[in-house]
Amino acid sequence: MGLQDADSRQRLGDWLSRQLGAEAAVVSARRPGGGGWSNETWIVDVSGRQDRRIVVRMRPNGPAMFRDYDLTREYRILDALGRLAHPPVPKVIAIDARGDVLGRPLFAMNHVKGDIPSDDRPSFAEAGWLHDAPPAEQRVFCTSFIRALAYIHAVDWNGLGLAFVARSARAPLRAEIDWYRDLHRWGAGNELHPTIERGFAAALDALPTDGDSCLLWGDARPANVIAADFRPVALLDWELASIGAPEIDVAWLLEMNRMRTIGSDVAPLPGFLSDEDVVAEYERMTGRLLADLAWHRLFAVLKMAVLMERHLRVAIAHGHLRPDHRLLTDNVALRRLDWLLRGSEGHKPG
């Protein structure tokens, strides 16, 4: 059950009324355009004592990105971070962890006004408000994003009660690798991709030593930011959050931006910092030196390849792609991963 029918909207409105302590009749509900690889999100307008807009996230129905959807985990992360001034996150309202309202677990949070860079083609590097902005304002977005990442990594996650986010109390880097390897092997079944398997072998063979751990966003990229005046006002999508090395988030940001630009034959935005300058700016803001970035970039691309393959298999399961679609064996993440495994760096490896 989604929010397409009047009965579902009535049920949701009754539940929201109880949570808000005031009448909240659902007058419209729509799915946002773009993004949304891993979740079912609805933008809901309600009327009552005070008209307002709410975002509802539901556990997906049918084949989906992940084996388990622990919405309570994400809700608790947002609830804890919402007590802080930084990093900015949407304020959560309530959660129905058992699925009593619509037959699936869901939680509601406040809608945050602002602009979100597109992750679909044309991406933010090709068109839209960020692409069309003057370089100086693009630079504001870029540096403000890095500062938001620094705020995340400075969170006292243990004191805030977020120890449950860790995939393992010991060896967090190995636990992170194991989590994505398990996801790949569950999602691909008997069709494990040889390049991805080579990637896991290479990552484990050169595993860095664990250092100081911090809270990780897990999906640090422009498309997960709501911005106002080119500065983040809400950071979205905490499903992949964990505890580990800050290099994991920084390398993911670098590789996601690379995929949208060089990997897609698109010029980087003129106001964005180069990879080297992103690292330097992060180190300046945090006072911490990033280590083993080559390894972390390899791991970021490996994660990207695993998640992209899972996304494609979900699309196939829903009938949106043919089972033999070429992207399963040839996509930007696999090309980049193969390039790195061969020990190459160049202008256009994909």
N, C-alpha and C positions, 0 to 999 in steps of 0.2 A: 504494500500500500504506500503510495506517494502522496502528493498533494493535488492531484489532478481533479478529484471529485469533491463535491460539496460536503459529503459526510466526513471525509478526511480533514477538510478545513474546519469543519465544526468541532471535531474532536481536538484538533490542535488549538483552536481558539479557546475552548473550555479549559484545556490544560494551561495555556498561557495566562488566562484570567486568574487561575488559582495561584500560579507562580508569581504573578505581578501584583496580586491583591487588588486588581481592578479589571473591569471588562476589557477584553481584547478580542474583538471579532475579526477574523481573517477576511480581508476584502480582496486580496490578490496574492498569488504565489507564482513565482517564475524561477526557472533555472538560469543562472548567470551564463553569459556566452563565453566560450573559450576556457582553457585550462580544465581542471576537474578530472585529472587522470584517476585519482584514487578515492574520491568520495562523491556522495550525492549531496549537493548543496542547494538550498532554496532561499530566495530572497522574498520575505513575507511582509506585506503591509497590513497593519492592524489598525482598527479604529476603536475608540472607546473614550475614556476620560481624556486621554491624550493620544492623538494619532502618532504612530511611530513605525519604524521599519526594523525588522528583526531578521537575522540570518539563522537558518536551521540546518544543521548537518546531521545526516542520517547514515546509518550503516548501509553500504551498498546492497542491492538485491540481485542475487545471481553471481556469475563469475566476476571477480574483482581483482584488484592489484595484489592484495595481501591475503594470506590464509586466515588471519584473525584481525578483527577490527575492534580494538579496545577503545571505544569512544570515551570511556571513563578516564583512561590514561591521558588523552589529549585534553579533556575537560579540566582535569586536576592541574595540568601544566598551565593552562590559560588562567585558571582561577588563582594559582599561586603567583604567577607573574603579574596578574592584574592588581596585586597589592603594592606593586612597585611603581615608581615614576618612570623608570626605564628598565628594559626595553618596552616600547609601546605594543600592546596587544588588545584585541577586542575584549570588552567586558562580558563575561559569561553571565547568563541569566539562570538557567536550570538545566538539569539533565534527566532524561528518562532512560536509565540504564537497562531496564528490563524490556523495553519496547511495549509498555502497556498502552501507549497513546495510539500509535500507528502500526503496531506489529513488528517494529524494528527499533533498536536503540537509537536515540537522537539526543542532541542537546541544542539549546538556543543561546544566541549571543547577540549583543547589540550590533547593529549595522554601523559601519564607519564610513563617512563620506570621504571621497577622494578619488584619485586616479590610480589604475593598476597597469603597469606595463604589460603589453601582450606577449604571451609565450608561444602563440600559434602563428603560422605564416599568414600575412606578414608580421614578423615579430617586432618588438620594440626597437630593434636595430634597423628596421626597414621602413616603418611607417608609424604614425600615431603621435600622441602628444609629447612623448619623450624624444622621439626621433626628430620632431619638428622644432623642438626648443632650441634656443641659442646655446652654444657650447658652455657658456658660463653657468647656465641653469642645469645642463646635463652634469656638469662637474659638481654642483651642489647635491644633486641626487646621488651621485657616485660616492662622494665623501661622507654624506649623511648615512648612506647605507653601511659603509665601513664602521662608522661610529655606532650604529645600531648593533652591528655584530660584536663590537667591543663591549657594549653594555650587556649583551647576552652572556658573553664569556666571563664577565665580572660578577655575575650573579652568585650569591652564596647559596648554591643549590642545596647543600646539606642543611643549612639553617632554615631554608625555606620549605623543607620537607619534600624535596624532589629526588631523594636518593633512589626512589623506586624507578626512576627513569633509566638508571644504569642497566645495561644488558648483562653486566657481570660485575660483582664487587671487586674481582681481581682481573688482571689482564684485559682492560677495556678494549684495547686495539684488536686483540685476537677475537674477542667476543663480537666486535663490530663486523669483522670479516666473516665470522661463522654465521652471523645473522643473515647477511646477504647471500652467502653460499647456500644456506638452507632455503632461502627464498627462491633462488635460481633452480635448485634441484627439485623443490616442490612444484614450482610453476612450469618447468620445462619437461618434467617427467623423464621419459626415455629419449628426449631430443635435446640433451645438453649441448650447448653450442661449444665447439672446440676452442674458439678464441677466448670465450669467457672462462672456460676451464683452465686454459693456459694462464689467464690473468690471475686467477686465484692461486695457482701454483707459484707464479712469480711473486705475488704479494706476500705469500707466506714464507717464501724462501728468503726474502730480504726484510722481514718484519722489524721495524724500528723498536727501540726500547720504549716502554711506556714512561711518560713524564707526568707533569702535573695535569690533572684532568679538570675540565670545566663543563658547564652546561652547553650542549650542542643543539642548535636549531635543527640540523639535519637536512634542511632543504633551503639553504640560503641562496636565493636568486631573485632578480628584480620582479618576476611575475608573482612573487609571494609577498609583495609590499603594496600597501595602500599609501599613497603619497598625497600630501597637500603642500602647495608651494615648493614642490620638488623635495620635500623632506618626509621620511616615513612617519605615518601616524598610526599604523597598525602592521604588525608582522603576522602573516597567516601560515597555516598548514604546519602543524607541529607533530604530525604522525611519525616522522622519522627522527624525532628528538632522542638524544641519548646523552651519556656522560663520557667524555673522552678528550682527546687532544684537540686544541683549537685549530690546528692545521687542517683537520677534516673539513670544517666549515669553510675556511679560507680557500682551500684547494677546490672544493665543490663550486664556490662562487666563480673562481677563475675559469674552471672548465665549462660551466654552464654558459658563461658569457662568451667563451670561445666557440662553443657549439653554435650559438646564435649568430656569430659573426664569421670568423675565418672558416669554421667548419661548414657554413652554409653559403660560402662565397659572398659574404656581405662585409663591407668595411665597418670596423668598429666606430662607435659614435665619437665624434671629435672631442667631446667634453669628458669622456670617460678616461680614467687613468689607465696606463699600461699595466700589465701584470706586475712588473717590477715595482711600479709606483704604488699599486694596491698593497703589496706586501710591506713596502716602506711606510706607507701611511698607517697601516694597521699596527706595525711595530712602534711607530711614534706615538699613536694614541694609547696603546696598552702598556708600553714599556717592556714588552716581552718579545723575544726573538723567536721567529718561526724556524723550525728545523725539519730536515728530511722532506722538503717540499716536493722533490722529484717523486719520491715514493707516494706521498699523499695525492699527488696529481694522478699517478697511475691508479691508485685506489678509487679516486673520484670518478675516473673514466670507467673503471670496472663497475662501480655502482650504477653509473649511467647506463651502461650496456645491459645490466641485469634488469633495471627498472623499465628501460625501453622495450626489451624483449617481453617482459610481463605485460606491459601496456598493449603491445601488438597482439599477444595471445588472447587478452581480454576482448580486444576489438574483433578478433576472429570468432571467439565464442559467441559474441553478440551479433554476428553476421555482417559486420561492417567491413571486414577484409576477407579475401580468399585465404584458405588454409595454406596455400603455397606462395603467399605474397613475398616478393623479393626482399622486402624490408626485414624479414626474419633472418636473412643471411647477409644483407648488405645495407647498413644504415650508418649514419654519421658516428654513432658511438662505437660500433664494431670496427669501423675503419680507423678511428682515432686510437682505440685500444690496440689493434694490431700494429699500428705505427709505433706506439710506445714500447710494445713488447719486442719489436725489432731493434729498439735502441735508437730510433730516429727522431729527429726534430726538424721540421721544415716549414715552408711557408703555407702549404695547403695539404696536410695529411688527411683532411676530412674531419 
